[in-house]
Amino acid sequence: MLPAGEPKFRRRPADRPAEILSAALEVFAERGFQAARLEEVAKRAGVSKGALYLYFETKADLFRAVVTDAISPNIEKVKGLASAPVPFEQAARMGLGMMARTVAVDRRITGVVKLVIAESRNHPELAAIWHETVVEPGVQLMSGLIAAAQARGEVRAGDPRLFAFGLMGPMVLSMVWRETFEPVGAPAIDVPALADQHLDTVLRGMRP
């Protein structure tokens, strides 16, 4: 039973309009967290600010919903690709290749990564949301795949978590580069090519 005075809609996150989350992702990526205004999110979504508050009490609530609904599903896609009954190297190429060709080149997502890095000191809740929703699930997924590959003799001995960081690092670097240095004239990175070359190098070093 709902507490007295608790609106039903705040207990029904599945009913959140996709238009609000899509608009919020764009606004956060463009403006950052501090400068983002719920009025602008509502306008882009085609709803009133009052209607937006029916779903989200605070801007942090909206940010969590954006990350959960618009970004973290990519982790599930990678999980689905990587869980196929194939050798580890093939699974790694499939999973990181998909990330390189979708997540790391999506301007909205790279903009949110920049937001988290730039504003987490003043808004640590942003880093906490990103870590628990995106970073840690991704690292655990890759670490688990590596540990299983080690047990099968496909990967040499070593800390699976550190191997995972080594595999995924260039994806993070490419997103930071795109949002920080490209706007001031640095040449663009071919992220899929970076992923392919990096995997060629690192997977060779991980073999027994």
Secondary structure, DSSP 8 states (H G I E B T S, - for coil): ---TT--GGGG-GGGS-HHHHHHHHHHHHHH-TTT--HHHHHHHHTS-HHHHHTT-SSHHHHHHHHIIIIITHHHHHHHHHHTSSS-HHHHHHHHHHHHHHTGGG-HHHHHHHHHHHHHTTT-HHHHHHHIIIIIHHHHHHHHHHHHHHHHTTSS-SS-HHHHHHHHHHHHHHHHHHHHHTGGGT-----HHHHHHHHHHHHHHHH--
